[in-house]
Amino acid sequence: MPATGETERAPSIAQRVWDAAGERARGDGLPLTWVTSRALADYAAGHLTLPRTTTDAATGNRRGRSVFASDAVWNAADKRRTEDGVRSMSALVEILLAAYARGEIHTHARMVTTDQRDTFPLAEAPDGPMGTMPRSLSAA
């Protein structure tokens, strides 16, 4: 389910990458759509660096997969991926999910009270507010 302000996107992702990332997400007790959304937001905000800028051509069998992101996150990630030399948003999402599946990106969470949550500043994208809490994924 998308968070408030997020819309569905359908980047083409290789089946093997999607399955491997999904297996890791299940092991982490998280929905893969959440992991993907956070990876995009953290990449857009400059918190994640890419381990590579091209996908593995051998994976093949790509098709559209449901991912959720706000327009601000999607556009900021698109701008940054252009600067990083990544050919498309589909390639970017696949690169992020492959890195997550290999254990090069890690999720982390912190428990807070409702009052604490309500005082979190919004994370900033290169072009403005992202509407997200600070970093939730980290690079290994």
Backbone as CSV, one residue per row, in Angstrom:
resi,resn,N_x,N_y,N_z,CA_x,CA_y,CA_z,C_x,C_y,C_z
1,MET,0.836,-1.177,0.000,0.000,0.000,0.000,0.882,1.242,0.000
2,PRO,0.542,2.208,-0.816,1.348,3.430,-0.837,1.091,4.302,0.379
3,ALA,2.113,5.055,0.760,1.947,6.043,1.820,1.233,7.256,1.228
4,THR,0.755,8.122,2.073,0.085,9.328,1.617,1.000,10.107,0.680
5,GLY,0.473,10.481,-0.473,1.240,11.263,-1.439,2.037,10.446,-2.434
6,GLU,2.080,9.142,-2.245,2.822,8.291,-3.171,1.874,7.768,-4.251
7,THR,2.406,7.615,-5.448,1.644,7.021,-6.536,2.400,5.809,-7.057
8,GLU,1.661,4.951,-7.735,2.262,3.724,-8.261,3.064,4.020,-9.522
9,ARG,4.232,3.437,-9.598,5.103,3.498,-10.782,5.339,2.060,-11.206
10,ALA,5.834,1.851,-12.419,6.047,0.480,-12.897,7.368,0.339,-13.645
11,PRO,8.500,0.527,-12.938,9.788,0.319,-13.613,9.970,-1.157,-13.966
12,SER,10.677,-1.404,-15.043,10.959,-2.783,-15.462,12.146,-3.310,-14.672
13,ILE,11.902,-4.393,-13.938,12.915,-4.983,-13.072,13.062,-6.455,-13.442
14,ALA,14.300,-6.941,-13.454,14.555,-8.350,-13.758,13.919,-9.246,-12.701
15,GLN,13.343,-10.343,-13.147,12.676,-11.292,-12.242,13.624,-11.775,-11.148
16,ARG,14.858,-12.132,-11.513,15.805,-12.648,-10.499,16.120,-11.607,-9.436
17,VAL,16.259,-10.346,-9.844,16.548,-9.275,-8.884,15.337,-9.067,-7.975
18,TRP,14.151,-9.004,-8.563,12.915,-8.807,-7.785,12.740,-9.935,-6.763
19,ASP,12.952,-11.175,-7.213,12.797,-12.321,-6.318,13.827,-12.315,-5.193
20,ALA,15.077,-12.009,-5.522,16.138,-11.987,-4.507,15.897,-10.880,-3.480
21,ALA,15.501,-9.696,-3.959,15.208,-8.596,-3.035,13.983,-8.940,-2.189
22,GLY,12.980,-9.590,-2.806,11.786,-9.992,-2.073,12.102,-11.000,-0.979
23,GLU,12.989,-11.925,-1.276,13.390,-12.925,-0.271,14.078,-12.250,0.909
24,ARG,14.970,-11.314,0.617,15.653,-10.606,1.703,14.660,-9.772,2.508
25,ALA,13.742,-9.089,1.819,12.747,-8.267,2.517,11.896,-9.129,3.446
26,ARG,11.479,-10.299,2.971,10.702,-11.213,3.832,11.525,-11.604,5.057
27,GLY,12.811,-11.880,4.844,13.690,-12.218,5.958,13.842,-11.071,6.949
28,ASP,13.767,-9.834,6.428,13.842,-8.652,7.287,12.485,-8.312,7.900
29,GLY,11.434,-9.042,7.462,10.093,-8.780,7.967,9.475,-7.521,7.392
30,LEU,9.851,-7.173,6.158,9.382,-5.936,5.535,8.754,-6.209,4.178
31,PRO,7.793,-5.395,3.768,7.274,-5.527,2.409,8.300,-4.975,1.411
32,LEU,8.466,-5.651,0.306,9.427,-5.198,-0.703,9.058,-3.819,-1.231
33,THR,7.769,-3.517,-1.322,7.377,-2.188,-1.804,7.871,-1.093,-0.860
34,TRP,7.886,-1.369,0.454,8.401,-0.389,1.413,9.905,-0.211,1.230
35,VAL,10.624,-1.313,1.087,12.074,-1.252,0.892,12.389,-0.440,-0.360
36,THR,11.668,-0.690,-1.433,11.902,0.019,-2.689,11.617,1.506,-2.537
37,SER,10.502,1.827,-1.905,10.138,3.225,-1.687,11.192,3.952,-0.859
38,ARG,11.659,3.316,0.207,12.686,3.934,1.066,14.008,4.076,0.320
39,ALA,14.384,3.062,-0.453,15.644,3.140,-1.200,15.601,4.308,-2.173
40,LEU,14.497,4.475,-2.868,14.373,5.602,-3.802,14.440,6.935,-3.061
41,ALA,13.713,7.046,-1.946,13.709,8.297,-1.182,15.096,8.620,-0.642
42,ASP,15.781,7.617,-0.104,17.107,7.855,0.455,18.131,8.149,-0.636
43,TYR,18.007,7.502,-1.786,18.885,7.807,-2.919,18.628,9.239,-3.402
44,ALA,17.357,9.612,-3.553,17.000,10.954,-4.013,17.538,12.030,-3.072
45,ALA,17.518,11.744,-1.772,17.991,12.702,-0.776,19.512,12.718,-0.637
46,GLY,20.205,11.845,-1.372,21.664,11.822,-1.321,22.242,10.976,-0.206
47,HIS,21.424,10.139,0.443,21.899,9.308,1.546,22.488,7.983,1.093
48,LEU,22.176,7.550,-0.125,22.696,6.289,-0.657,23.526,6.557,-1.896
49,THR,24.644,5.889,-1.989,25.436,5.942,-3.213,25.290,4.597,-3.917
50,LEU,25.411,4.627,-5.210,25.233,3.404,-5.988,26.513,2.587,-6.033
51,PRO,26.403,1.263,-5.874,27.578,0.411,-5.977,28.050,0.288,-7.423
52,ARG,27.153,0.539,-8.360,27.470,0.523,-9.796,26.410,1.349,-10.502
53,THR,26.630,1.649,-11.770,25.655,2.475,-12.498,25.023,1.738,-13.675
54,THR,25.299,0.443,-13.787,24.660,-0.357,-14.834,24.072,-1.615,-14.207
55,THR,23.039,-2.138,-14.860,22.417,-3.372,-14.400,23.195,-4.559,-14.945
56,ASP,22.913,-5.721,-14.428,23.526,-6.949,-14.920,22.737,-7.408,-16.140
57,ALA,23.324,-7.298,-17.313,22.624,-7.642,-18.558,22.183,-9.102,-18.578
58,ALA,22.860,-9.960,-17.851,22.560,-11.393,-17.879,21.250,-11.737,-17.173
59,THR,20.701,-10.827,-16.366,19.493,-11.169,-15.618,18.270,-11.281,-16.518
60,GLY,18.182,-10.468,-17.571,17.084,-10.556,-18.533,15.704,-10.614,-17.906
61,ASN,14.690,-11.024,-18.670,13.322,-11.239,-18.213,12.808,-10.101,-17.335
62,ARG,12.828,-8.888,-17.869,12.351,-7.733,-17.127,10.884,-7.454,-17.439
63,ARG,10.164,-6.982,-16.415,8.791,-6.538,-16.622,8.466,-5.482,-15.571
64,GLY,7.390,-4.743,-15.817,6.984,-3.695,-14.896,6.595,-4.247,-13.529
65,ARG,7.112,-3.636,-12.500,6.806,-4.022,-11.105,6.225,-2.806,-10.397
66,SER,5.313,-3.039,-9.493,4.701,-1.928,-8.758,5.646,-1.402,-7.693
67,VAL,5.926,-0.116,-7.782,6.694,0.602,-6.773,5.938,1.891,-6.484
68,PHE,6.089,2.408,-5.287,5.353,3.600,-4.899,6.331,4.692,-4.502
69,ALA,6.099,5.894,-5.027,6.943,7.045,-4.708,6.144,8.317,-4.951
70,SER,6.452,9.339,-4.191,5.834,10.641,-4.434,6.481,11.248,-5.673
71,ASP,5.824,12.241,-6.239,6.401,12.927,-7.397,7.740,13.567,-7.033
72,ALA,7.825,14.154,-5.826,9.074,14.806,-5.406,10.215,13.802,-5.335
73,VAL,9.961,12.623,-4.767,10.998,11.593,-4.665,11.377,11.096,-6.054
74,TRP,10.382,10.762,-6.847,10.648,10.223,-8.187,11.459,11.216,-9.023
75,ASN,11.052,12.483,-9.006,11.750,13.494,-9.809,13.163,13.764,-9.304
76,ALA,13.338,13.798,-7.979,14.680,14.013,-7.422,15.585,12.818,-7.729
77,ALA,15.050,11.600,-7.625,15.832,10.401,-7.958,16.179,10.396,-9.440
78,ASP,15.233,10.801,-10.279,15.470,10.855,-11.719,16.580,11.848,-12.048
79,LYS,16.559,12.993,-11.406,17.611,14.008,-11.628,18.977,13.476,-11.175
80,ARG,19.010,12.883,-10.009,20.280,12.371,-9.485,20.802,11.216,-10.329
81,ARG,19.921,10.308,-10.788,20.384,9.173,-11.591,20.970,9.659,-12.910
82,THR,20.431,10.750,-13.470,21.001,11.335,-14.691,22.422,11.829,-14.412
83,GLU,22.599,12.511,-13.292,23.920,13.005,-12.898,24.893,11.853,-12.654
84,ASP,24.378,10.725,-12.146,25.215,9.555,-11.865,25.467,8.693,-13.104
85,GLY,24.815,9.023,-14.223,25.040,8.274,-15.451,24.265,6.968,-15.553
86,VAL,23.164,6.845,-14.818,22.313,5.655,-14.897,21.309,5.894,-16.017
87,ARG,21.148,4.920,-16.906,20.386,5.126,-18.145,18.900,5.361,-17.995
88,SER,18.258,4.859,-16.938,16.806,5.009,-16.791,16.398,4.802,-15.342
89,MET,15.157,5.172,-15.030,14.641,4.927,-13.690,14.482,3.434,-13.446
90,SER,14.133,2.670,-14.480,14.052,1.216,-14.315,15.410,0.664,-13.897
91,ALA,16.469,1.115,-14.567,17.818,0.657,-14.218,18.170,1.066,-12.787
92,LEU,17.811,2.283,-12.398,18.101,2.745,-11.037,17.439,1.854,-9.996
93,VAL,16.155,1.603,-10.160,15.438,0.775,-9.186,16.039,-0.627,-9.142
94,GLU,16.370,-1.178,-10.296,16.974,-2.516,-10.322,18.336,-2.523,-9.628
95,ILE,19.134,-1.504,-9.849,20.450,-1.402,-9.200,20.286,-1.332,-7.676
96,LEU,19.335,-0.518,-7.203,19.101,-0.400,-5.762,18.616,-1.715,-5.163
97,LEU,17.675,-2.384,-5.853,17.165,-3.655,-5.333,18.225,-4.751,-5.373
98,ALA,19.052,-4.766,-6.403,20.133,-5.758,-6.475,21.123,-5.540,-5.334
99,ALA,21.437,-4.281,-5.036,22.350,-3.974,-3.927,21.731,-4.406,-2.600
100,TYR,20.433,-4.179,-2.438,19.744,-4.616,-1.225,19.785,-6.141,-1.119
101,ALA,19.506,-6.824,-2.218,19.510,-8.296,-2.212,20.892,-8.845,-1.862
102,ARG,21.950,-8.182,-2.300,23.326,-8.627,-2.009,23.795,-8.228,-0.615
103,GLY,22.994,-7.472,0.101,23.383,-7.038,1.441,24.250,-5.802,1.451
104,GLU,24.248,-5.031,0.374,25.033,-3.801,0.305,24.249,-2.592,0.802
105,ILE,22.945,-2.754,0.958,22.073,-1.728,1.536,21.312,-2.409,2.667
106,HIS,21.220,-1.719,3.803,20.589,-2.304,4.980,19.474,-1.412,5.491
107,THR,18.397,-2.030,5.956,17.311,-1.279,6.576,17.631,-1.106,8.052
108,HIS,17.101,-0.056,8.615,17.143,0.095,10.062,15.949,0.941,10.471
109,ALA,15.503,0.735,11.665,14.348,1.467,12.170,14.634,1.897,13.592
110,ARG,13.864,2.872,14.048,13.980,3.251,15.445,12.593,3.472,15.988
111,MET,12.397,3.072,17.200,11.097,3.189,17.843,10.994,4.569,18.486
112,VAL,9.841,5.200,18.318,9.599,6.519,18.898,8.152,6.592,19.368
113,THR,7.894,7.536,20.255,6.520,7.795,20.660,5.843,8.640,19.587
114,THR,4.541,8.749,19.654,3.810,9.580,18.691,4.269,11.029,18.780
115,ASP,4.477,11.528,20.004,4.938,12.912,20.162,6.303,13.113,19.511
116,GLN,7.202,12.146,19.681,8.514,12.262,19.046,8.389,12.225,17.532
117,ARG,7.558,11.320,17.029,7.372,11.210,15.584,6.890,12.526,14.996
118,ASP,5.980,13.172,15.685,5.401,14.411,15.172,6.379,15.577,15.156
119,THR,7.529,15.430,15.816,8.522,16.504,15.813,9.660,16.267,14.828
120,PHE,9.637,15.127,14.107,10.697,14.870,13.135,10.673,15.913,12.034
121,PRO,11.840,16.447,11.695,11.867,17.347,10.538,11.706,16.533,9.260
122,LEU,11.204,17.157,8.228,11.087,16.484,6.945,12.457,16.400,6.298
123,ALA,12.757,15.255,5.697,14.001,15.108,4.946,13.903,15.972,3.705
124,GLU,14.992,16.523,3.274,14.996,17.402,2.118,15.593,16.713,0.904
125,ALA,14.951,16.905,-0.213,15.479,16.444,-1.497,16.287,17.584,-2.076
126,PRO,17.045,17.331,-3.123,17.793,18.417,-3.744,16.889,19.580,-4.172
127,ASP,15.639,19.316,-4.515,14.751,20.362,-4.997,13.617,20.710,-4.028
128,GLY,13.672,20.247,-2.788,12.623,20.612,-1.846,12.217,19.472,-0.948
129,PRO,11.145,19.690,-0.161,10.735,18.691,0.822,10.330,17.365,0.191
130,MET,10.682,16.303,0.880,10.358,14.967,0.412,9.188,14.388,1.196
131,GLY,8.881,14.953,2.366,7.805,14.400,3.162,8.159,13.071,3.785
132,THR,9.431,12.838,4.071,9.855,11.577,4.658,10.669,11.848,5.902
133,MET,10.750,10.857,6.758,11.594,10.973,7.935,13.039,10.762,7.499
134,PRO,13.995,11.116,8.349,15.391,10.924,8.007,15.720,9.476,7.656
135,ARG,16.903,9.256,7.182,17.388,7.998,6.630,16.787,6.747,7.256
136,SER,16.393,5.849,6.383,15.879,4.571,6.858,16.627,3.406,6.225
137,LEU,17.483,3.695,5.275,18.340,2.672,4.671,19.764,3.185,4.743
138,SER,20.703,2.279,4.809,22.094,2.701,4.830,22.917,1.799,3.942
139,ALA,23.951,2.357,3.372,24.849,1.583,2.526,25.852,0.863,3.395
140,ALA,26.216,-0.333,2.982,27.177,-1.140,3.754,28.561,-0.544,3.639
